[in-house]
Amino acid sequence: MSFVVSDANAVIDWIDYYESALEFGMKKDRVLKRVEAATRDAYGEKYSKEVMDRFELYLNQGEANGN
């Protein structure tokens, strides 16, 4: 049986993916481009924009806290 995110009303934790990718040495810009492409291809432009807007808030919050 395969797990389908939308069928379970689940949301992928893109921030966890982002942080894990950085830990493994991927560059910030590359990770964000991959997330944007993946979300756009799988869920459409509107969803992708929402994810990237939330990333922007998350990243700005981290910079404000010195991270």
Beta strands, then each sheet from edge to edge (+ up, - down):
end
